[in-house]
């Protein structure tokens, strides 16, 4: 019998070809990855989202932090935290200080609850990398994994993984970058040096876009100037939030529609008549109640303030009065007419639309006037939902006027407006001031002299003092 033969019952040859014993230090559930996928079903909304493995939750906190820091590849950037940055930037321009402070607030909010994409754009030296590293460090402080890479380093790592002596094989490294629970990619401008680099980078970005994995990008250029495939994802309003860290001073007041700064100045609380004209007791109480609550909210804004009522009952005047009060207090305000907004966002104006939508998503006070007057289409409802849902989640000060009841609205929008934890609803039952007392006028003969139109507002006749 040859030495290579075996006899019945002899299992030595089988033992010799068995796979090596598993390292007992490696978790059999996640195989050392420290996180697992919730589901493998691509139809499940949780598909692709990582959660900590059981082995990670049982880990000693000090050991876990040390491991997360090693995984993060932050290196010396562990020193760049929210505690070490200058919260209002290093400029002496008060407007730029305010803008940088807003960017810090948004970055901290993202770090506490990573969701979607955050794109930090601005010139070199504006503080983008510090903010991005601070996000990664805050995620680690909370006990979660974050991977920080410059785009140039990402591509270098992928190239080196092709070598026979590579520390990590290509497939493993690519999967790590594609599936990191939070990925921070610094200096996006460095990615497009070769067709190979563009394609590999796009694979990472496309996977994270499709899985909606939390990702932070920094770029000195406008996101819209990137490769078309990348730009479309970086500026997608349903997932990405673009923040300009530094640049030209943002205007204190933005108008979309007819309510220009000069026009809005005429609509003040002093020019509003809370007793109305020819109103019954119920209508007068409704109007006065809305006036008092709007004035109180303007003095100390909290959450949302929603004014509901028919056309011409005074909603727009009260909203504009709130705008004047907050402008006087130093706030940035956007006064947006909903039909005009949707016209500005219509398909075919993608570049301008992205900038506009990002601006009003983050403005400290947004007044959304005439909700319900727009032509209702699935596209329009989706755009409005994206805007309102973002501000609802971020608890950003918002005033809404509408002539619709909650039951007439798109259900997702109605749900946000009705949330008592965020929103204060105020209904006005007063009629249109333009038609009050005009029945007698309409019934008169054409030869009879017409009385002057009544006014329920003490605002100048131009612009008319009561709108909405």
C-alpha positions in Angstrom: 0.0 0.0 0.0 1.4 3.4 -0.9 2.0 6.0 1.7 -0.7 8.2 0.1 -3.4 5.6 0.6 -5.7 5.3 3.6 -7.5 2.5 5.3 -11.1 2.3 6.4 -11.7 4.5 9.4 -8.5 6.5 8.9 -9.5 10.1 8.6 -6.0 11.6 8.7 -6.2 12.7 5.0 -9.6 14.4 5.5 -8.2 16.2 8.6 -5.2 17.4 6.6 -7.3 19.3 4.0 -9.8 20.9 6.4 -10.0 24.7 6.5 -7.8 26.3 9.2 -9.5 26.6 12.6 -11.3 29.9 13.1 -9.4 32.5 15.2 -11.4 32.5 18.5 -10.8 36.2 18.7 -12.8 36.9 15.5 -16.5 37.2 16.0 -18.3 34.4 14.0 -21.3 36.7 13.4 -19.7 39.7 11.8 -16.3 38.1 11.0 -14.5 41.0 12.6 -16.3 43.8 10.9 -18.0 44.8 14.1 -21.3 45.7 12.4 -23.9 43.7 10.5 -26.7 44.4 8.0 -30.2 44.5 9.2 -31.6 42.7 6.2 -30.6 41.2 2.8 -33.9 42.1 1.2 -33.4 44.9 -1.3 -37.1 45.8 -1.0 -36.8 46.5 2.7 -36.3 50.2 3.5 -33.6 49.2 6.0 -31.6 47.4 3.3 -27.8 48.3 3.3 -28.0 50.0 6.7 -25.3 48.8 9.2 -25.9 48.2 12.9 -23.4 47.3 15.6 -22.8 43.6 16.0 -23.3 41.9 19.4 -19.5 41.7 19.8 -19.3 45.5 19.6 -22.0 46.1 22.2 -20.2 43.8 24.7 -16.8 45.6 24.2 -15.1 47.6 27.0 -15.7 51.3 26.3 -12.0 52.2 26.3 -11.1 49.3 24.0 -14.0 50.2 21.7 -12.9 53.9 21.4 -9.3 52.9 20.7 -10.5 50.5 18.0 -12.9 53.0 16.5 -10.1 55.6 16.3 -7.8 53.1 14.5 -10.6 52.2 12.1 -11.4 55.9 11.4 -8.0 56.6 9.9 -8.2 60.1 11.4 -4.6 60.0 12.7 -3.6 63.4 13.9 -7.0 64.8 13.0 -8.4 63.4 16.2 -7.5 66.9 17.6 -10.1 68.5 15.3 -13.2 68.5 17.3 -16.2 70.8 17.9 -14.6 71.9 21.1 -11.4 73.1 19.4 -13.0 75.0 16.5 -13.9 78.7 16.7 -17.7 78.6 16.6 -18.0 81.8 14.6 -15.0 81.3 12.3 -11.8 83.3 12.0 -13.2 86.2 10.0 -14.0 89.7 11.3 -17.0 90.0 9.0 -20.2 89.6 11.2 -22.2 88.2 8.3 -19.6 85.5 7.6 -19.3 84.8 11.3 -23.1 84.2 11.4 -22.9 81.9 8.3 -20.1 79.9 9.8 -21.9 79.6 13.1 -24.9 78.2 11.2 -22.7 75.6 9.5 -21.3 74.5 12.9 -24.9 74.0 14.2 -25.8 71.9 11.1 -22.6 69.9 11.4 -23.2 69.1 15.1 -26.8 68.1 14.3 -25.6 65.7 11.6 -22.9 64.3 13.9 -25.5 63.6 16.6 -27.9 61.9 14.2 -26.1 61.0 10.9 -28.7 60.7 8.2 -28.4 61.3 4.4 -25.5 63.3 3.0 -23.8 66.5 4.1 -21.8 68.4 1.5 -19.5 71.2 2.9 -18.5 73.6 0.2 -16.3 76.7 0.4 -12.8 78.1 -0.4 -9.6 76.6 0.9 -9.0 77.6 4.5 -12.7 78.1 5.3 -12.7 75.4 7.9 -14.4 72.6 6.0 -11.9 69.9 7.0 -12.1 70.8 10.6 -15.9 70.5 10.5 -15.7 67.2 8.7 -13.2 65.8 11.1 -15.2 67.1 14.1 -18.2 65.1 12.7 -16.2 61.9 12.6 -14.7 62.5 16.1 -18.2 63.2 17.5 -19.6 60.0 15.9 -16.7 58.0 17.6 -17.4 59.8 20.9 -20.9 58.4 20.7 -19.5 54.9 20.3 -20.1 54.4 16.6 -17.8 53.8 13.6 -16.8 56.6 11.2 -14.2 56.4 8.4 -12.3 59.5 7.4 -10.4 59.7 4.1 -9.2 62.3 1.7 -10.4 61.4 -1.8 -6.7 61.2 -2.9 -5.9 58.8 -0.1 -9.0 56.7 -0.9 -7.8 56.2 -4.5 -4.2 55.5 -3.3 -5.5 52.8 -1.0 -7.5 51.2 -3.8 -4.5 51.2 -6.1 -2.2 49.7 -3.5 -4.7 47.0 -2.8 -4.0 45.4 -6.2 -0.4 44.5 -5.1 0.5 41.0 -3.9 1.9 42.4 -0.6 -1.2 44.6 0.0 -2.2 44.8 3.7 -5.9 44.6 2.7 -7.2 43.0 -0.5 -9.0 45.2 -3.0 -12.4 43.7 -2.6 -12.3 43.9 1.2 -11.0 47.5 1.1 -13.7 48.6 -1.5 -16.4 47.0 0.6 -15.1 48.8 3.7 -15.4 52.2 2.0 -18.7 51.4 0.3 -20.4 50.2 3.5 -18.8 52.2 6.4 -21.6 53.3 8.8 -20.4 56.9 8.4 -18.0 57.9 5.7 -16.2 61.3 5.5 -14.6 62.1 2.2 -12.4 65.2 2.3 -11.3 67.3 -0.7 -13.6 66.0 -3.4 -11.8 68.1 -5.9 -9.0 65.5 -6.1 -10.9 62.6 -7.4 -11.0 63.1 -11.2 -7.4 62.5 -12.3 -7.9 59.4 -14.5 -10.8 57.5 -16.0 -10.0 54.6 -13.6 -10.1 57.0 -10.6 -13.4 58.5 -11.7 -15.0 55.0 -12.1 -13.8 53.6 -8.8 -14.8 56.7 -6.9 -18.2 56.6 -8.6 -18.7 53.0 -7.5 -18.2 54.1 -3.9 -20.5 57.1 -4.2 -23.2 55.3 -6.2 -23.4 52.5 -3.7 -23.7 54.8 -0.7 -26.3 56.9 -2.6 -28.5 53.9 -3.4 -28.3 52.7 0.2 -28.7 56.2 1.6 -25.7 55.7 3.9 -24.6 58.7 6.0 -21.7 60.4 4.1 -19.9 63.8 4.4 -18.1 65.5 1.5 -15.9 68.6 1.5 -15.2 70.5 -1.8 -13.8 73.9 -2.7 -15.9 73.9 -5.9 -19.6 74.0 -6.3 -21.1 70.5 -6.1 -22.8 71.1 -9.4 -19.4 71.6 -11.1 -18.4 68.0 -10.4 -18.6 65.1 -12.9 -22.3 65.0 -14.0 -22.9 61.6 -12.4 -21.4 62.7 -9.1 -23.1 66.1 -9.2 -26.5 64.6 -9.7 -26.1 62.7 -6.4 -24.4 65.5 -4.5 -27.2 67.9 -5.2 -30.1 65.5 -4.9 -32.5 67.4 -2.5 -34.0 64.1 -1.3 -30.7 63.0 0.3 -28.0 65.6 0.2 -27.7 68.8 2.1 -25.3 71.4 0.7 -23.8 73.9 3.2 -21.6 76.8 2.1 -19.1 77.2 4.9 -17.8 80.5 3.8 -18.2 82.9 1.0 -20.1 86.1 0.1 -22.3 87.4 2.9 -25.8 85.9 2.7 -28.6 88.5 2.3 -30.6 89.2 5.4 -33.8 89.0 3.5 -34.8 86.7 0.6 -38.1 87.1 -1.3 -39.5 84.6 -3.7 -42.6 86.2 -5.0 -44.0 89.8 -4.7 -43.2 90.4 -1.0 -40.0 92.4 -1.6 -38.2 94.0 1.4 -39.7 97.4 0.7 -43.2 95.9 0.4 -42.9 93.7 3.5 -41.8 96.8 5.6 -45.4 98.2 5.3 -47.0 95.1 7.0 -46.4 95.6 10.7 -48.3 94.7 13.8 -48.9 98.4 14.4 -50.7 98.6 11.0 -52.9 95.7 11.7 -56.5 96.2 12.9 -57.3 93.3 15.2 -60.9 94.3 15.5 -61.5 94.1 11.8 -64.5 95.7 10.0 -68.1 94.7 10.4 -67.3 91.4 12.1 -69.5 89.5 14.5 -68.2 88.6 17.9 -66.8 85.1 16.9 -65.0 86.5 13.9 -63.5 89.4 15.9 -62.3 87.0 18.6 -60.7 84.8 16.0 -58.9 87.7 14.4 -57.7 89.2 17.7 -56.6 85.9 18.9 -54.5 85.3 15.8 -53.0 88.8 16.1 -52.0 88.3 19.8 -50.5 84.9 19.2 -48.6 86.0 16.1 -47.1 88.9 18.0 -46.1 86.6 20.9 -44.5 84.2 18.5 -42.6 87.0 16.8 -41.2 88.1 20.2 -40.0 84.6 21.1 -40.1 82.2 18.2 -40.4 78.5 19.0 -41.1 75.7 16.4 -43.6 76.5 13.7 -46.5 78.9 13.6 -49.3 78.0 11.1 -52.1 80.5 10.2 -55.1 78.9 8.6 -58.1 80.7 7.1 -59.8 81.9 3.9 -58.4 84.4 1.4 -58.1 87.9 2.6 -58.5 87.2 6.3 -55.1 88.7 7.3 -52.8 85.7 7.3 -50.2 87.2 5.0 -50.1 90.6 6.9 -49.5 88.7 10.2 -46.8 86.6 8.6 -45.1 89.7 7.2 -45.3 91.4 10.6 -43.5 88.4 12.1 -40.8 88.8 9.3 -40.4 92.5 10.2 -40.0 91.8 13.9 -37.4 89.1 13.4 -35.5 91.2 10.8 -35.3 93.9 13.5 -34.0 91.3 15.9 -31.2 90.4 13.5 -32.5 87.2 12.0 -32.1 86.1 8.4 -35.6 85.7 6.9 -36.9 84.2 3.6 -40.5 85.1 2.6 -41.6 82.6 0.0 -44.8 82.4 -2.0 -45.5 78.7 -2.6 -46.6 78.9 -6.3 -43.7 81.2 -7.1 -41.3 78.8 -5.3 -42.5 75.8 -7.3 -42.2 77.8 -10.5 -38.5 78.6 -9.6 -37.9 74.9 -8.9 -39.5 73.5 -12.0 -37.6 71.0 -14.1 -35.1 72.5 -16.5 -33.6 74.9 -13.9 -31.6 72.3 -11.9 -28.5 74.4 -11.2 -30.3 77.5 -9.8 -33.0 75.3 -8.2 -30.5 73.3 -6.1 -28.9 76.5 -4.6 -32.3 78.0 -4.0 -33.8 75.0 -2.3 -30.7 74.5 -0.1 -30.9 78.2 0.9 -34.5 78.1 2.1 -34.1 74.7 3.7 -31.6 76.2 6.2 -32.6 79.9 6.5 -33.2 80.6 10.3 -36.8 81.8 9.6 -38.8 80.7 6.6 -42.2 82.2 5.9 -44.1 79.9 3.5 -47.0 81.9 2.3 -50.1 80.6 0.5 -49.6 76.9 0.9 -52.4 75.2 -1.0 -52.6 77.8 -3.8 -50.1 75.8 -5.9 -51.2 73.5 -8.7 -51.2 70.1 -7.0 -49.1 67.5 -8.8 -47.0 64.6 -7.5 -43.8 66.5 -8.3 -45.0 69.7 -6.5 -46.2 67.8 -3.4 -42.9 65.9 -3.2 -40.8 69.1 -3.4 -42.9 70.7 -0.6 -42.7 67.6 1.5 -38.9 67.5 1.2 -38.7 71.1 2.3 -41.1 70.8 5.2 -39.9 67.5 6.4 -36.3 68.8 6.6 -37.3 71.8 8.6 -39.6 69.7 10.8 -36.8 67.3 11.7 -34.4 70.2 12.3 -37.0 72.2 14.3 -36.2 75.3 12.2 -38.4 78.3 12.8 -41.1 78.3 10.1 -44.3 80.3 9.5 -46.9 78.8 7.2 -50.1 80.5 5.8 -52.7 78.4 4.1 -56.4 78.5 3.0 -56.6 74.7 3.2 -57.8 72.5 6.1 -55.5 69.7 7.2 -57.9 67.2 5.6 -57.4 68.8 2.2 -53.6 68.6 2.3 -51.2 65.9 1.2 -51.2 63.6 4.2 -47.4 63.8 4.9 -47.5 67.6 4.8 -50.6 67.7 7.0 -48.9 65.4 9.5 -46.0 67.8 10.0 -48.2 70.9 10.3 -50.4 69.1 12.9 -47.5 67.9 15.1 -48.3 69.6 18.4 -44.7 69.1 19.6 -43.5 71.5 16.8 -46.4 73.4 15.4 -48.9 75.9 16.8 -52.1 76.1 14.6 -54.1 79.3 14.6 -57.3 79.5 12.5 -58.9 82.8 11.5 -62.6 82.7 10.7 -62.9 86.4 9.6 -64.0 86.8 6.0 -62.1 88.4 3.1 -61.7 92.1 4.1 -62.0 93.1 0.4 -65.6 91.9 0.2 -66.9 93.0 3.6 -69.8 95.5 3.1 -69.7 95.2 -0.7 -73.0 93.4 -1.2 -74.9 96.7 -1.0 -72.5 98.2 -3.5 -73.0 95.4 -6.0 -76.8 95.7 -5.7 -76.8 99.5 -6.5 -77.7 100.9 -9.9 -74.6 101.8 -12.0 -75.4 105.5 -11.7 -75.1 105.5 -7.9 -71.9 106.7 -6.5 -69.6 103.9 -5.2 -68.4 104.1 -1.7 -64.6 103.7 -1.1 -63.6 100.1 -0.4 -63.4 99.3 3.2 -60.1 98.4 4.9 -59.5 96.3 8.0 -55.9 97.4 8.2 -54.2 100.7 9.0 -51.4 100.0 6.5 -50.8 102.5 3.7 -52.9 102.0 0.7 -49.8 101.0 -1.3 -49.1 98.3 -0.6 -52.5 97.2 0.7 -52.4 96.6 4.4 -54.1 93.3 4.7 -53.3 90.3 2.4 -53.7 86.6 2.6 
